[in-house]
Amino acid sequence: MSIPGPGGQGLQLTPFRGLRYVAERVGSLAAVTSPPYDVVVRPDGLRRLETADPYNIVRLILPQAGSPADRHRQAAETLRRWQAEGVLAPDPEPALYVYEQRDGRTLQRGLIGALRLSPREEGIVLPHEEVMPHVVEDRADLMRATAAHLEPLLLAYRGNGNGGEGNETSGNGTSKNAAAEKGTGGAAQVIERAIQHEPLLSTTTEDGVHHHLWRVTDPADLVAVAADLRHHQALIADGHHRWATYLRLREERREPGPWDFGLVLLVDTARYPLRVRAIHRLLRRLPPDKALPVARRAFRVREIDGPLPHALERLAEAATAPAGAEPGARNAFLVAGDGRFHLLDRPDPELLARTVPQGRPQAWRTLDATVLHHVLLDQLWNVPDTPEDIGYIHDPVAAVEQAERLGGTAVLMHPVSEDVVHELARQGIAMPHKSTSFGPKPATGLVLRSLTLG
């Protein structure tokens, strides 16, 4: 995705003084990291991270206290205390950071920096999902209290090179051409040069992923990155709520300053394609024995055999079958929570026509998330989109386990095509919130951005 015409502003990624854990002060770097705040499975995953190390970053991104105000105040106090104790310390000079994730099958590299914020209208950073106001408000309160960006967003752009390493796989698991041409300049070459040196830090998290970080401070390299990126635009792959929070907090300040920039990881998907996964729904207050009879009024409902991987294969078959003449031919959902699996597909075309809003592109009107929210949740099940009623869970196993524990219903989704995401983003059309999960996601806790540092 490139900005047309010479001299476009495009992406402006600037160096900053990273705030990082001091390795000697913590049990291990792996023990203090966390997945992004919205991926942590609560309460089990939260408790596991809290007990992994007393300085785990989850105590900042998901502080636990009696009220929202107390939680945010606690996070700010914890951040100040860790800096005073020397657990977290700033790097000596501003830098961009080359970040690598590798797990034997997947290799991803990108640049972490402070990106100039821009509204959607400028066409530089393209959101593709709607956001939930209560989540933005919570993240805004946390950022105000801590005056810090605690975890980078994941942004995708398409560079000019298709470099890579033979016999490795890219982020979506597809094989790379061993003879692929190295990047022709700019950010690609800066990354290639950086990884030839000893990493600033290396750690392996419990999921087997190896993380490496390098610092880029050479003025010529920084100029090369800036000159390259100014011709490109990026898609928000992960972090819509945090991006919306960045924009809100920038608007609150009239004077130019550090709030004009946000912490991001920028990945060139021409070199390292991302993978797209679904985000599943947990309907906390709707049991399957109430959901399924109502769904039969408008969907074909069939019980299918487990275990879960087999049931997900059946979902994929239903969702990717050749589209027929009828609308909704590819819309399918897997419902669980009662110890069994139920496939919902072939929605009533007349009901789709009545309930799915008109005036949007066909690609939006036929999204599974669109049909789920407008037809099943709003029309048939009358489930409000509130945190008390709907949870958004990335792991299908966790979604099913929580549904069975709570007596609720898990609705498992099939991932949307990346091409559809890009198509709608370029048109300025937002998908329903939590429609996609791009990855690999950066580990939280390897580098933070304090807005009070020089």
Phi, psi and omega in degrees: 000114184241151175279123182291149174087152181286150172074015179297152181292313177053209182281132178237097182259119186246151177290159178209163178275101182296139175261119188227157176294141173272113190305324183289344184263355182234162180301312174195156178296324179298323184288344181257359179272170181207156165294168174306155189304325185274000177259339179299125179278118182255142004269345189298310181295323179297314180296320180296318180292320180298326182270351180294323180196139181297345180252019180300140185298341180299336178291344175263317186278334178224063180295149183247120178202178188289333183219161178304317180298319179294322180297313183291321177296320179296318179298317180296317180294321178296317179298316179296319182293317180296325176290319180296326180277354181080016175285321173245138180216145180281149172292156187290336182213159179298146181205158159266156183236124171278127184239129180238137172238134183212131178229021180094321176256330187240137173231128176222136176227146177200184181245128173262130179198183177262114185264133176300131181283144179212140178288163181306324186298334179286344177069024181262312175246120188254111170287158174229001179228151171286164179239160179261121186304322183292329178288318178299318180297318179295314179295324179295317178298321179294316180293322177298315184293318185270342187049048183208152169257111191271343181205139184282146169287160175253115179243143181243135172221163180250111180279190185265349182248163177235040183292165179173184181243133180299152176064017174246170175240152181274184188300335181265007175085003181272148184290139176269149177289123182297336181261016183303141183290137177293153178305143188274355179162183176064223186302321182300313181291325177299316179296315181299322179290320184298318186287355175283348183259171177295133181295152173295321176208153176218139176204159177236119181279167188295344176277005177088004181275131176267130182243134178226144181227133175237148180259135177244113182233348183298126183304322180295321178294319180296321177295319180297318178297313182299317181295325180289309188289337184296346179263007187237158170241166185224153174260134173288109178276319180211129177120031181301320182291322178290324176297315177299325177293316176307312183295320180297314183291328176296319181295335180286345184245127185274333183268142176300146180177197185296338180286354176280358183230152180229149182285125182219157164251121184253119184243130176278105185280355169290333179261321185227081181300141178276160172258151180243126177237168180271159169247128188264161182251137172247113179267099192294327189251007181244107179284154180302325183291346172261327182289316188292315179300323179290320180298329181296343178293335186226351181233155166281128183239123180228136172281134181234159184286150171268191002287185186305314180302321178293318179297322178293327175296319177295323176298315180298321178298317181291324185278340184246009177296153179306133183293132176270190182287333185281141170300146178084009183298334182254002180279122181210148181220149176249121183253134180216172179139345180248020182085000179230174178237138183229128180263123176253123177209184180050061178296153180297118182301324180293321178293320176302315183297326182280326192256334180276124184304141176277177175077013176241159178300152179301325180299327178283319185293338182257005176299142175301319181296323177297312181295319179301309187286319185276328184263301184287303186291312184281312190273312188269316187262344180052049179259116179289148181273073178237157180300332180289335185255325185232128171252147180247115190233131183281328185266121181296326178297314179296322180298315180293316181298317180292322178298317180292323180291321184272348187077022180257194184239130171263130174248109183267138188248158172261138183296147178277154179292139178298326179299321178295319179301311181296319181300313181290322179298318179295332178276355183076023181259122180273133173283160174304149184299151180057043177274333185223159172226101178276151177197178004293141179273146178292145174290138177273133176116352180280324176208130179247165176236112174275133179274002178255354179278150177283000000 
